Structures are given as structure tokens and as C-alpha cells.
Amino acid sequence: MTTPRIEVHDDDQALATAVAGELLTRLADAQAAGRVPHIALTGGTIAEVVHRELARLAPGAEIDWTRVEVWWGDERYVEPGSPDRNAGQAREAFLAAVGVPDAHVHEVPTTTDCASVEEAATAYAEALREHGGAGFEVVMLGLGPDAHVASLFPGHPALDVRDALTVAVHDSPKPPPERVSLTFEALNRNRALWFLVSGEGKAEAVARALAGRTGAGGDVADVHDVPAVGVTGGEETIWFLDRASASRL
Ligand SMILES: O=C(O)[C@H](O)[C@@H](O)[C@H](O)[C@H](O)COP(=O)(O)O
């Protein structure tokens, strides 16, 4: 487990600018080192701001976007074109602007592609095994006010899935109810794990997730109560916060 680094920015816009800059640097460095970087995107409000910043700053970066592979940490099992789709948002705000080829954008199947959320989860795990390479260069995760990450919610059976890369989620407390999530096992196959968290509503979840993790003492929370403690970065774990979400640290 890597010791988390905490970066506190003035607001969500400053946070997004920092994340976008750091991601562009990391992708360029990975390519310069001969790797084809795989990244896992997240859904949620802060992700949208980050994606727009990526599109804005990308022209200044030395990145061959035809040699980047894109995945999602979680996705809503809904029809294609639904505004609820995490992929639709990312394609529009970021991927279309930089020109990642479609074959390198690995979307979770929709309700049109697969007859059940279980089938969609199985298909996504197969895609990861086949095309996922050595793991993720960077996994980006939002955080829920209940400390969920991806679609791994407190008290849900998905938290206990081992020996699988993906899990079908029913009854998500955050709508829509059916989702596919990467498991802890898949999310933890990374070089870098970044949390992107803004707003006062997340302050308590941030404090609970970081309790006992920062060398400040205290017990690490149980993953069933605070799913965010189940993920960690291989080489680095960074918490990108704004002042509001950091207010209870
Ligand atoms: O698909 C999703 O809903 C997510 O990937 C989810 O894990 C999200 O990142 C958090 O719920 C934070 O979302 P907000 O930034 O909208 O609060």
C-alpha cells in the first residue's frame, strides 16, 4: 500500500486543472518510456470538469493519442445514448477532442449489447483480460458522500467479490440502479491511483477514508463501511481535493 499524498486546491476548477496537467504529463512520460498507457476514467460531476480541462490542455502535450487505451472504473447499465452513460460524457467532453481511436475506447456493454447486467460484467472482464495489458497507468476515482468508489457501495455484496475483475451491481443507492463495476482486484492493478473529490458534501467521507492512512494514527476503516479504503496505488496514491472536501482533515 502506498502512503497517500494529499493535494488541496482552491476549488473544483483548480483541482481539475491540476489533475489534467498531471495526467497529460504521466501519459507522455509513459509513452516516452515505451509503454502504451491504459487509463480508467470515472463518472460523476468532478470527472466532467476534469475531462473538459483535458481537452483544453491536450494540444500542449506530447502525446500520441492513438497509443492510449481508455477504460471505465464503473459504468451504468443503460441504453446507448442515455445521458446517464459515463462513457457518453467522457467521449463528448474529452475523447472526441483528442482523437482516441474507437478501437481503443473500451466501453462497458449497454442494455442493447447484453441481455443482463451480469452478461455485461462478464463481457467487460473478458475485454480487460484480452486487451488490458499489464494494468492501468492511472485509475481515477470519484468519491461518494457514503465513501463509495466506482460502483462499490457500503454494505453491498460487490465488496466481497474476489478472483474476478468485474461485478454486476443491482440496487445501487445512487441511480441508475444497475451498474457494472471493476472490483478492488482490478482497480488495484495500477501504477497510480487518484481520487478526485470536490465539495463540502464529501468532506466527511474524505476524512473517514483517510483516517489512519496518513501517518496521523487511528485505525483504518472497514472496507464494508468505507469502500474507498479498499483501493490503493501501486506506485502512488494521490487525493486531489478542493478546500471544501478537505475541510474536515
Ligand atoms: O458512475 C458513477 O456514478 C461513479 O463513477 C461514481 O463512483 C462517482 O464517481 C461518485 O459517485 C462521485 O460522483 P459525483 O462527483 O457526481 O458526486
The ligand as a Tripos MOL2 file, in Angstrom:
@<TRIPOS>MOLECULE
LIG
   17    16     1     0     0
SMALL
NO_CHARGES

@<TRIPOS>ATOM
      1 O1        -20.7220    6.3200  -12.1580 O.co2     1 LIG1
      2 C1        -20.6550    6.8880  -11.1090 C.2       1 LIG1
      3 O2        -21.6080    7.4080  -10.5540 O.co2     1 LIG1
      4 C2        -19.3280    6.9530  -10.4560 C.3       1 LIG1
      5 O3        -18.2410    6.5380  -11.1210 O.3       1 LIG1
      6 C3        -19.2510    7.2100   -9.0120 C.3       1 LIG1
      7 O4        -18.3710    6.3910   -8.3070 O.3       1 LIG1
      8 C4        -18.8640    8.6740   -8.8720 C.3       1 LIG1
      9 O5        -17.5510    8.8840   -9.2610 O.3       1 LIG1
     10 C5        -19.0580    9.1620   -7.4530 C.3       1 LIG1
     11 O6        -20.3890    8.8600   -7.0700 O.3       1 LIG1
     12 C6        -18.8460   10.6550   -7.3200 C.3       1 LIG1
     13 O7        -19.7400   11.3010   -8.1730 O.3       1 LIG1
     14 P1        -20.0610   12.8490   -8.0400 P.3       1 LIG1
     15 O8        -18.8020   13.5730   -8.3620 O.co2     1 LIG1
     16 O9        -21.1360   13.1150   -9.0470 O.co2     1 LIG1
     17 O10       -20.5370   13.0570   -6.6410 O.co2     1 LIG1
@<TRIPOS>BOND
     1     1     2 2
     2     2     3 1
     3     2     4 1
     4     4     5 1
     5     4     6 1
     6     6     7 1
     7     6     8 1
     8     8     9 1
     9     8    10 1
    10    10    11 1
    11    10    12 1
    12    12    13 1
    13    13    14 1
    14    14    15 2
    15    14    16 1
    16    14    17 1
@<TRIPOS>SUBSTRUCTURE
     1 LIG1         1 GROUP 0 **** ****
